[in-house]
Amino acid sequence: MAYKMVAERDNETVKVERESTWLIVAKARIWASEGWRVVITDKDGKSYAPDEFDKLLAA
């Protein structure tokens, strides 16, 4: 998998893996809008917070 998303809130954790940049960013933005702490990690291990998601789409 190229991208991994981890969303955390309270004592809950959700992990999602996707090949598509567009899908993982869309999913992460939805989770973040619902109050979850979200991070996307790319295949190189670089992590992106919600304010950096546009960098993933520009690459």
CHARMM internal coordinates of N, CA and C (Angstrom, degrees):
IC EDIT
DIST 1 N 1 CA 1.4453
DIST 1 CA 1 C 1.5256
ANGL 1 N 1 CA 1 C 109.86
DIST 1 C 2 N 1.2944
ANGL 1 CA 1 C 2 N 115.46
DIHE 1 N 1 CA 1 C 2 N 141.57
DIST 2 N 2 CA 1.4562
ANGL 1 C 2 N 2 CA 120.18
DIHE 1 CA 1 C 2 N 2 CA -176.56
DIST 2 CA 2 C 1.5269
ANGL 2 N 2 CA 2 C 112.75
DIHE 1 C 2 N 2 CA 2 C -85.26
DIST 2 C 3 N 1.3372
ANGL 2 CA 2 C 3 N 117.74
DIHE 2 N 2 CA 2 C 3 N -34.63
DIST 3 N 3 CA 1.4626
ANGL 2 C 3 N 3 CA 120.52
DIHE 2 CA 2 C 3 N 3 CA -175.47
DIST 3 CA 3 C 1.5229
ANGL 3 N 3 CA 3 C 110.13
DIHE 2 C 3 N 3 CA 3 C -132.47
DIST 3 C 4 N 1.3354
ANGL 3 CA 3 C 4 N 115.00
DIHE 3 N 3 CA 3 C 4 N 140.63
DIST 4 N 4 CA 1.4571
ANGL 3 C 4 N 4 CA 121.14
DIHE 3 CA 3 C 4 N 4 CA 176.96
DIST 4 CA 4 C 1.5220
ANGL 4 N 4 CA 4 C 108.19
DIHE 3 C 4 N 4 CA 4 C -124.84
DIST 4 C 5 N 1.3258
ANGL 4 CA 4 C 5 N 115.52
DIHE 4 N 4 CA 4 C 5 N 134.37
DIST 5 N 5 CA 1.4497
ANGL 4 C 5 N 5 CA 121.39
DIHE 4 CA 4 C 5 N 5 CA 175.95
DIST 5 CA 5 C 1.5130
ANGL 5 N 5 CA 5 C 108.28
DIHE 4 C 5 N 5 CA 5 C -114.24
DIST 5 C 6 N 1.3270
ANGL 5 CA 5 C 6 N 116.01
DIHE 5 N 5 CA 5 C 6 N 135.61
DIST 6 N 6 CA 1.4522
ANGL 5 C 6 N 6 CA 121.40
DIHE 5 CA 5 C 6 N 6 CA 173.58
DIST 6 CA 6 C 1.5212
ANGL 6 N 6 CA 6 C 106.82
DIHE 5 C 6 N 6 CA 6 C -124.08
DIST 6 C 7 N 1.3222
ANGL 6 CA 6 C 7 N 115.79
DIHE 6 N 6 CA 6 C 7 N 124.33
DIST 7 N 7 CA 1.4628
ANGL 6 C 7 N 7 CA 122.43
DIHE 6 CA 6 C 7 N 7 CA 177.43
DIST 7 CA 7 C 1.5221
ANGL 7 N 7 CA 7 C 107.99
DIHE 6 C 7 N 7 CA 7 C -117.37
DIST 7 C 8 N 1.3352
ANGL 7 CA 7 C 8 N 116.17
DIHE 7 N 7 CA 7 C 8 N 131.60
DIST 8 N 8 CA 1.4579
ANGL 7 C 8 N 8 CA 121.01
DIHE 7 CA 7 C 8 N 8 CA -178.84
DIST 8 CA 8 C 1.5263
ANGL 8 N 8 CA 8 C 110.40
DIHE 7 C 8 N 8 CA 8 C -130.16
DIST 8 C 9 N 1.3124
ANGL 8 CA 8 C 9 N 114.75
DIHE 8 N 8 CA 8 C 9 N 140.46
DIST 9 N 9 CA 1.4657
ANGL 8 C 9 N 9 CA 121.63
DIHE 8 CA 8 C 9 N 9 CA 175.19
DIST 9 CA 9 C 1.5125
ANGL 9 N 9 CA 9 C 107.53
DIHE 8 C 9 N 9 CA 9 C -155.77
DIST 9 C 10 N 1.3248
ANGL 9 CA 9 C 10 N 115.86
DIHE 9 N 9 CA 9 C 10 N 130.82
DIST 10 N 10 CA 1.4615
ANGL 9 C 10 N 10 CA 122.01
DIHE 9 CA 9 C 10 N 10 CA -176.48
DIST 10 CA 10 C 1.5293
ANGL 10 N 10 CA 10 C 108.51
DIHE 9 C 10 N 10 CA 10 C 52.78
DIST 10 C 11 N 1.3034
ANGL 10 CA 10 C 11 N 118.25
DIHE 10 N 10 CA 10 C 11 N -119.91
DIST 11 N 11 CA 1.4625
ANGL 10 C 11 N 11 CA 120.47
DIHE 10 CA 10 C 11 N 11 CA 179.88
DIST 11 CA 11 C 1.5262
ANGL 11 N 11 CA 11 C 111.47
DIHE 10 C 11 N 11 CA 11 C -108.62
DIST 11 C 12 N 1.3275
ANGL 11 CA 11 C 12 N 117.07
DIHE 11 N 11 CA 11 C 12 N 22.29
DIST 12 N 12 CA 1.4631
ANGL 11 C 12 N 12 CA 122.07
DIHE 11 CA 11 C 12 N 12 CA -179.33
DIST 12 CA 12 C 1.5285
ANGL 12 N 12 CA 12 C 110.63
DIHE 11 C 12 N 12 CA 12 C -108.37
DIST 12 C 13 N 1.3236
ANGL 12 CA 12 C 13 N 115.61
DIHE 12 N 12 CA 12 C 13 N 143.66
DIST 13 N 13 CA 1.4590
ANGL 12 C 13 N 13 CA 121.77
DIHE 12 CA 12 C 13 N 13 CA 175.63
DIST 13 CA 13 C 1.5226
ANGL 13 N 13 CA 13 C 108.80
DIHE 12 C 13 N 13 CA 13 C -135.48
DIST 13 C 14 N 1.3299
ANGL 13 CA 13 C 14 N 115.87
DIHE 13 N 13 CA 13 C 14 N 133.78
DIST 14 N 14 CA 1.4622
ANGL 13 C 14 N 14 CA 121.98
DIHE 13 CA 13 C 14 N 14 CA 177.25
DIST 14 CA 14 C 1.5175
ANGL 14 N 14 CA 14 C 107.39
DIHE 13 C 14 N 14 CA 14 C -123.38
DIST 14 C 15 N 1.3298
ANGL 14 CA 14 C 15 N 116.43
DIHE 14 N 14 CA 14 C 15 N 131.85
DIST 15 N 15 CA 1.4566
ANGL 14 C 15 N 15 CA 121.47
DIHE 14 CA 14 C 15 N 15 CA 178.50
DIST 15 CA 15 C 1.5258
ANGL 15 N 15 CA 15 C 109.49
DIHE 14 C 15 N 15 CA 15 C -120.90
DIST 15 C 16 N 1.3380
ANGL 15 CA 15 C 16 N 115.60
DIHE 15 N 15 CA 15 C 16 N 134.63
DIST 16 N 16 CA 1.4612
ANGL 15 C 16 N 16 CA 121.91
DIHE 15 CA 15 C 16 N 16 CA -178.65
DIST 16 CA 16 C 1.5241
ANGL 16 N 16 CA 16 C 107.92
DIHE 15 C 16 N 16 CA 16 C -135.13
DIST 16 C 17 N 1.3228
ANGL 16 CA 16 C 17 N 116.25
DIHE 16 N 16 CA 16 C 17 N 139.32
DIST 17 N 17 CA 1.4625
ANGL 16 C 17 N 17 CA 121.48
DIHE 16 CA 16 C 17 N 17 CA 175.65
DIST 17 CA 17 C 1.5165
ANGL 17 N 17 CA 17 C 108.93
DIHE 16 C 17 N 17 CA 17 C -122.55
DIST 17 C 18 N 1.3425
ANGL 17 CA 17 C 18 N 116.24
DIHE 17 N 17 CA 17 C 18 N 136.42
DIST 18 N 18 CA 1.4602
ANGL 17 C 18 N 18 CA 121.98
DIHE 17 CA 17 C 18 N 18 CA 179.48
DIST 18 CA 18 C 1.5194
ANGL 18 N 18 CA 18 C 109.81
DIHE 17 C 18 N 18 CA 18 C -145.57
DIST 18 C 19 N 1.3026
ANGL 18 CA 18 C 19 N 116.15
DIHE 18 N 18 CA 18 C 19 N 151.92
DIST 19 N 19 CA 1.4681
ANGL 18 C 19 N 19 CA 122.31
DIHE 18 CA 18 C 19 N 19 CA 174.06
DIST 19 CA 19 C 1.5288
ANGL 19 N 19 CA 19 C 110.87
DIHE 18 C 19 N 19 CA 19 C -82.97
DIST 19 C 20 N 1.3113
ANGL 19 CA 19 C 20 N 116.96
DIHE 19 N 19 CA 19 C 20 N -32.49
DIST 20 N 20 CA 1.4562
ANGL 19 C 20 N 20 CA 122.02
DIHE 19 CA 19 C 20 N 20 CA -174.42
DIST 20 CA 20 C 1.5256
ANGL 20 N 20 CA 20 C 112.28
DIHE 19 C 20 N 20 CA 20 C -84.72
DIST 20 C 21 N 1.3272
ANGL 20 CA 20 C 21 N 115.40
DIHE 20 N 20 CA 20 C 21 N 127.69
DIST 21 N 21 CA 1.4611
ANGL 20 C 21 N 21 CA 120.49
DIHE 20 CA 20 C 21 N 21 CA 175.47
DIST 21 CA 21 C 1.5225
ANGL 21 N 21 CA 21 C 110.44
DIHE 20 C 21 N 21 CA 21 C -61.99
DIST 21 C 22 N 1.3235
ANGL 21 CA 21 C 22 N 116.25
DIHE 21 N 21 CA 21 C 22 N -45.33
DIST 22 N 22 CA 1.4645
ANGL 21 C 22 N 22 CA 120.85
DIHE 21 CA 21 C 22 N 22 CA -177.79
DIST 22 CA 22 C 1.5263
ANGL 22 N 22 CA 22 C 111.64
DIHE 21 C 22 N 22 CA 22 C -60.09
DIST 22 C 23 N 1.3296
ANGL 22 CA 22 C 23 N 117.49
DIHE 22 N 22 CA 22 C 23 N -43.86
DIST 23 N 23 CA 1.4645
ANGL 22 C 23 N 23 CA 120.31
DIHE 22 CA 22 C 23 N 23 CA -178.81
DIST 23 CA 23 C 1.5220
ANGL 23 N 23 CA 23 C 112.60
DIHE 22 C 23 N 23 CA 23 C -67.25
DIST 23 C 24 N 1.3265
ANGL 23 CA 23 C 24 N 116.71
DIHE 23 N 23 CA 23 C 24 N -42.27
DIST 24 N 24 CA 1.4685
ANGL 23 C 24 N 24 CA 118.69
DIHE 23 CA 23 C 24 N 24 CA -177.68
DIST 24 CA 24 C 1.5229
ANGL 24 N 24 CA 24 C 110.62
DIHE 23 C 24 N 24 CA 24 C -68.88
DIST 24 C 25 N 1.3330
ANGL 24 CA 24 C 25 N 117.60
DIHE 24 N 24 CA 24 C 25 N -37.73
DIST 25 N 25 CA 1.4642
ANGL 24 C 25 N 25 CA 120.66
DIHE 24 CA 24 C 25 N 25 CA 178.50
DIST 25 CA 25 C 1.5309
ANGL 25 N 25 CA 25 C 110.22
DIHE 24 C 25 N 25 CA 25 C -68.18
DIST 25 C 26 N 1.3167
ANGL 25 CA 25 C 26 N 117.87
DIHE 25 N 25 CA 25 C 26 N -42.67
DIST 26 N 26 CA 1.4644
ANGL 25 C 26 N 26 CA 120.92
DIHE 25 CA 25 C 26 N 26 CA 178.71
DIST 26 CA 26 C 1.5288
ANGL 26 N 26 CA 26 C 110.65
DIHE 25 C 26 N 26 CA 26 C -60.59
DIST 26 C 27 N 1.3213
ANGL 26 CA 26 C 27 N 115.97
DIHE 26 N 26 CA 26 C 27 N -45.99
DIST 27 N 27 CA 1.4639
ANGL 26 C 27 N 27 CA 120.61
DIHE 26 CA 26 C 27 N 27 CA -179.87
DIST 27 CA 27 C 1.5318
ANGL 27 N 27 CA 27 C 110.28
DIHE 26 C 27 N 27 CA 27 C -64.16
DIST 27 C 28 N 1.3150
ANGL 27 CA 27 C 28 N 116.95
DIHE 27 N 27 CA 27 C 28 N -43.07
DIST 28 N 28 CA 1.4627
ANGL 27 C 28 N 28 CA 121.20
DIHE 27 CA 27 C 28 N 28 CA -179.06
DIST 28 CA 28 C 1.5294
ANGL 28 N 28 CA 28 C 111.25
DIHE 27 C 28 N 28 CA 28 C -64.40
DIST 28 C 29 N 1.3237
ANGL 28 CA 28 C 29 N 117.10
DIHE 28 N 28 CA 28 C 29 N -39.32
DIST 29 N 29 CA 1.4642
ANGL 28 C 29 N 29 CA 120.09
DIHE 28 CA 28 C 29 N 29 CA 179.00
DIST 29 CA 29 C 1.5225
ANGL 29 N 29 CA 29 C 111.17
DIHE 28 C 29 N 29 CA 29 C -64.67
DIST 29 C 30 N 1.3111
ANGL 29 CA 29 C 30 N 117.11
DIHE 29 N 29 CA 29 C 30 N -37.74
DIST 30 N 30 CA 1.4667
ANGL 29 C 30 N 30 CA 120.53
DIHE 29 CA 29 C 30 N 30 CA 177.47
DIST 30 CA 30 C 1.5253
ANGL 30 N 30 CA 30 C 110.12
DIHE 29 C 30 N 30 CA 30 C -63.45
DIST 30 C 31 N 1.3209
ANGL 30 CA 30 C 31 N 116.87
DIHE 30 N 30 CA 30 C 31 N -49.13
DIST 31 N 31 CA 1.4630
ANGL 30 C 31 N 31 CA 120.81
DIHE 30 CA 30 C 31 N 31 CA 179.51
DIST 31 CA 31 C 1.5243
ANGL 31 N 31 CA 31 C 110.50
DIHE 30 C 31 N 31 CA 31 C -59.99
DIST 31 C 32 N 1.3397
ANGL 31 CA 31 C 32 N 117.49
DIHE 31 N 31 CA 31 C 32 N -44.01
DIST 32 N 32 CA 1.4640
ANGL 31 C 32 N 32 CA 121.13
DIHE 31 CA 31 C 32 N 32 CA -179.59
DIST 32 CA 32 C 1.5349
ANGL 32 N 32 CA 32 C 110.90
DIHE 31 C 32 N 32 CA 32 C -63.09
DIST 32 C 33 N 1.3256
ANGL 32 CA 32 C 33 N 116.73
DIHE 32 N 32 CA 32 C 33 N -37.80
DIST 33 N 33 CA 1.4738
ANGL 32 C 33 N 33 CA 119.83
DIHE 32 CA 32 C 33 N 33 CA 179.76
DIST 33 CA 33 C 1.5220
ANGL 33 N 33 CA 33 C 112.06
DIHE 32 C 33 N 33 CA 33 C -67.19
DIST 33 C 34 N 1.3174
ANGL 33 CA 33 C 34 N 116.51
DIHE 33 N 33 CA 33 C 34 N -20.21
DIST 34 N 34 CA 1.4617
ANGL 33 C 34 N 34 CA 121.49
DIHE 33 CA 33 C 34 N 34 CA 178.51
DIST 34 CA 34 C 1.5340
ANGL 34 N 34 CA 34 C 112.33
DIHE 33 C 34 N 34 CA 34 C -91.84
DIST 34 C 35 N 1.3347
ANGL 34 CA 34 C 35 N 116.62
DIHE 34 N 34 CA 34 C 35 N 7.87
DIST 35 N 35 CA 1.4599
ANGL 34 C 35 N 35 CA 120.10
DIHE 34 CA 34 C 35 N 35 CA 175.44
DIST 35 CA 35 C 1.5182
ANGL 35 N 35 CA 35 C 115.79
DIHE 34 C 35 N 35 CA 35 C 94.52
DIST 35 C 36 N 1.3153
ANGL 35 CA 35 C 36 N 117.79
DIHE 35 N 35 CA 35 C 36 N 9.71
DIST 36 N 36 CA 1.4534
ANGL 35 C 36 N 36 CA 121.36
DIHE 35 CA 35 C 36 N 36 CA 178.67
DIST 36 CA 36 C 1.5280
ANGL 36 N 36 CA 36 C 109.68
DIHE 35 C 36 N 36 CA 36 C -86.22
DIST 36 C 37 N 1.3356
ANGL 36 CA 36 C 37 N 116.69
DIHE 36 N 36 CA 36 C 37 N 149.29
DIST 37 N 37 CA 1.4676
ANGL 36 C 37 N 37 CA 122.21
DIHE 36 CA 36 C 37 N 37 CA 171.68
DIST 37 CA 37 C 1.5166
ANGL 37 N 37 CA 37 C 105.97
DIHE 36 C 37 N 37 CA 37 C -85.67
DIST 37 C 38 N 1.3277
ANGL 37 CA 37 C 38 N 116.36
DIHE 37 N 37 CA 37 C 38 N 119.38
DIST 38 N 38 CA 1.4574
ANGL 37 C 38 N 38 CA 121.00
DIHE 37 CA 37 C 38 N 38 CA -171.09
DIST 38 CA 38 C 1.5251
ANGL 38 N 38 CA 38 C 110.59
DIHE 37 C 38 N 38 CA 38 C -123.31
DIST 38 C 39 N 1.3344
ANGL 38 CA 38 C 39 N 115.21
DIHE 38 N 38 CA 38 C 39 N 138.97
DIST 39 N 39 CA 1.4608
ANGL 38 C 39 N 39 CA 122.15
DIHE 38 CA 38 C 39 N 39 CA 174.41
DIST 39 CA 39 C 1.5216
ANGL 39 N 39 CA 39 C 107.59
DIHE 38 C 39 N 39 CA 39 C -137.33
DIST 39 C 40 N 1.3351
ANGL 39 CA 39 C 40 N 115.58
DIHE 39 N 39 CA 39 C 40 N 137.40
DIST 40 N 40 CA 1.4611
ANGL 39 C 40 N 40 CA 121.41
DIHE 39 CA 39 C 40 N 40 CA 173.36
DIST 40 CA 40 C 1.5219
ANGL 40 N 40 CA 40 C 107.32
DIHE 39 C 40 N 40 CA 40 C -109.57
DIST 40 C 41 N 1.3258
ANGL 40 CA 40 C 41 N 116.17
DIHE 40 N 40 CA 40 C 41 N 135.27
DIST 41 N 41 CA 1.4581
ANGL 40 C 41 N 41 CA 121.60
DIHE 40 CA 40 C 41 N 41 CA 176.26
DIST 41 CA 41 C 1.5193
ANGL 41 N 41 CA 41 C 108.23
DIHE 40 C 41 N 41 CA 41 C -116.82
DIST 41 C 42 N 1.3464
ANGL 41 CA 41 C 42 N 116.46
DIHE 41 N 41 CA 41 C 42 N 131.80
DIST 42 N 42 CA 1.4650
ANGL 41 C 42 N 42 CA 119.47
DIHE 41 CA 41 C 42 N 42 CA 179.74
DIST 42 CA 42 C 1.5197
ANGL 42 N 42 CA 42 C 110.90
DIHE 41 C 42 N 42 CA 42 C -88.91
DIST 42 C 43 N 1.3196
ANGL 42 CA 42 C 43 N 116.46
DIHE 42 N 42 CA 42 C 43 N 179.70
DIST 43 N 43 CA 1.4715
ANGL 42 C 43 N 43 CA 121.31
DIHE 42 CA 42 C 43 N 43 CA -175.31
DIST 43 CA 43 C 1.5178
ANGL 43 N 43 CA 43 C 112.56
DIHE 42 C 43 N 43 CA 43 C -64.34
DIST 43 C 44 N 1.3481
ANGL 43 CA 43 C 44 N 117.34
DIHE 43 N 43 CA 43 C 44 N -20.28
DIST 44 N 44 CA 1.4652
ANGL 43 C 44 N 44 CA 121.53
DIHE 43 CA 43 C 44 N 44 CA 178.86
DIST 44 CA 44 C 1.5224
ANGL 44 N 44 CA 44 C 112.51
DIHE 43 C 44 N 44 CA 44 C -89.89
DIST 44 C 45 N 1.3259
ANGL 44 CA 44 C 45 N 117.03
DIHE 44 N 44 CA 44 C 45 N -1.32
DIST 45 N 45 CA 1.4525
ANGL 44 C 45 N 45 CA 121.49
DIHE 44 CA 44 C 45 N 45 CA 178.82
DIST 45 CA 45 C 1.5214
ANGL 45 N 45 CA 45 C 114.67
DIHE 44 C 45 N 45 CA 45 C 89.49
DIST 45 C 46 N 1.3213
ANGL 45 CA 45 C 46 N 118.24
DIHE 45 N 45 CA 45 C 46 N 4.53
DIST 46 N 46 CA 1.4668
ANGL 45 C 46 N 46 CA 121.58
DIHE 45 CA 45 C 46 N 46 CA 177.84
DIST 46 CA 46 C 1.5205
ANGL 46 N 46 CA 46 C 109.07
DIHE 45 C 46 N 46 CA 46 C -79.27
DIST 46 C 47 N 1.3247
ANGL 46 CA 46 C 47 N 115.96
DIHE 46 N 46 CA 46 C 47 N 133.71
DIST 47 N 47 CA 1.4599
ANGL 46 C 47 N 47 CA 121.73
DIHE 46 CA 46 C 47 N 47 CA -178.20
DIST 47 CA 47 C 1.5245
ANGL 47 N 47 CA 47 C 110.94
DIHE 46 C 47 N 47 CA 47 C -101.26
DIST 47 C 48 N 1.3395
ANGL 47 CA 47 C 48 N 114.96
DIHE 47 N 47 CA 47 C 48 N 145.86
DIST 48 N 48 CA 1.4589
ANGL 47 C 48 N 48 CA 122.58
DIHE 47 CA 47 C 48 N 48 CA -179.26
DIST 48 CA 48 C 1.5194
ANGL 48 N 48 CA 48 C 109.74
DIHE 47 C 48 N 48 CA 48 C -128.73
DIST 48 C 49 N 1.3262
ANGL 48 CA 48 C 49 N 116.05
DIHE 48 N 48 CA 48 C 49 N 126.98
DIST 49 N 49 CA 1.4593
ANGL 48 C 49 N 49 CA 122.69
DIHE 48 CA 48 C 49 N 49 CA 174.00
DIST 49 CA 49 C 1.5331
ANGL 49 N 49 CA 49 C 108.01
DIHE 48 C 49 N 49 CA 49 C -85.32
DIST 49 C 50 N 1.3348
ANGL 49 CA 49 C 50 N 118.02
DIHE 49 N 49 CA 49 C 50 N 167.32
DIST 50 N 50 CA 1.4712
ANGL 49 C 50 N 50 CA 120.12
DIHE 49 CA 49 C 50 N 50 CA -177.39
DIST 50 CA 50 C 1.5347
ANGL 50 N 50 CA 50 C 115.04
DIHE 49 C 50 N 50 CA 50 C -52.47
DIST 50 C 51 N 1.3222
ANGL 50 CA 50 C 51 N 118.28
DIHE 50 N 50 CA 50 C 51 N -35.61
DIST 51 N 51 CA 1.4611
ANGL 50 C 51 N 51 CA 119.70
DIHE 50 CA 50 C 51 N 51 CA -179.22
DIST 51 CA 51 C 1.5341
ANGL 51 N 51 CA 51 C 112.45
DIHE 50 C 51 N 51 CA 51 C -74.00
DIST 51 C 52 N 1.3378
ANGL 51 CA 51 C 52 N 117.12
DIHE 51 N 51 CA 51 C 52 N -4.75
DIST 52 N 52 CA 1.4630
ANGL 51 C 52 N 52 CA 122.01
DIHE 51 CA 51 C 52 N 52 CA 179.01
DIST 52 CA 52 C 1.5334
ANGL 52 N 52 CA 52 C 113.31
DIHE 51 C 52 N 52 CA 52 C -111.29
DIST 52 C 53 N 1.3224
ANGL 52 CA 52 C 53 N 117.87
DIHE 52 N 52 CA 52 C 53 N 3.30
DIST 53 N 53 CA 1.4678
ANGL 52 C 53 N 53 CA 120.76
DIHE 52 CA 52 C 53 N 53 CA -176.30
DIST 53 CA 53 C 1.5210
ANGL 53 N 53 CA 53 C 112.26
DIHE 52 C 53 N 53 CA 53 C -60.14
DIST 53 C 54 N 1.3382
ANGL 53 CA 53 C 54 N 117.89
DIHE 53 N 53 CA 53 C 54 N -32.90
DIST 54 N 54 CA 1.4631
ANGL 53 C 54 N 54 CA 120.00
DIHE 53 CA 53 C 54 N 54 CA 179.33
DIST 54 CA 54 C 1.5299
ANGL 54 N 54 CA 54 C 112.03
DIHE 53 C 54 N 54 CA 54 C -62.13
DIST 54 C 55 N 1.3373
ANGL 54 CA 54 C 55 N 117.17
DIHE 54 N 54 CA 54 C 55 N -28.47
DIST 55 N 55 CA 1.4624
ANGL 54 C 55 N 55 CA 120.84
DIHE 54 CA 54 C 55 N 55 CA 177.58
DIST 55 CA 55 C 1.5354
ANGL 55 N 55 CA 55 C 110.58
DIHE 54 C 55 N 55 CA 55 C -62.71
DIST 55 C 56 N 1.3202
ANGL 55 CA 55 C 56 N 117.01
DIHE 55 N 55 CA 55 C 56 N -36.01
DIST 56 N 56 CA 1.4597
ANGL 55 C 56 N 56 CA 120.98
DIHE 55 CA 55 C 56 N 56 CA 178.24
DIST 56 CA 56 C 1.5325
ANGL 56 N 56 CA 56 C 111.14
DIHE 55 C 56 N 56 CA 56 C -65.46
DIST 56 C 57 N 1.3191
ANGL 56 CA 56 C 57 N 115.67
DIHE 56 N 56 CA 56 C 57 N -39.90
DIST 57 N 57 CA 1.4580
ANGL 56 C 57 N 57 CA 120.17
DIHE 56 CA 56 C 57 N 57 CA -178.46
DIST 57 CA 57 C 1.5159
ANGL 57 N 57 CA 57 C 112.24
DIHE 56 C 57 N 57 CA 57 C -73.59
DIST 57 C 58 N 1.3267
ANGL 57 CA 57 C 58 N 117.44
DIHE 57 N 57 CA 57 C 58 N -26.80
DIST 58 N 58 CA 1.4691
ANGL 57 C 58 N 58 CA 121.62
DIHE 57 CA 57 C 58 N 58 CA -178.85
DIST 58 CA 58 C 1.5204
ANGL 58 N 58 CA 58 C 111.91
DIHE 57 C 58 N 58 CA 58 C -79.28
DIST 58 C 59 N 1.3079
ANGL 58 CA 58 C 59 N 117.39
DIHE 58 N 58 CA 58 C 59 N -19.49
DIST 59 N 59 CA 1.4781
ANGL 58 C 59 N 59 CA 120.90
DIHE 58 CA 58 C 59 N 59 CA -175.90
DIST 59 CA 59 C 1.5112
ANGL 59 N 59 CA 59 C 112.24
DIHE 58 C 59 N 59 CA 59 C -74.56
END
COOR INIT
IC SEED 1 N 1 CA 1 C
IC BUILD
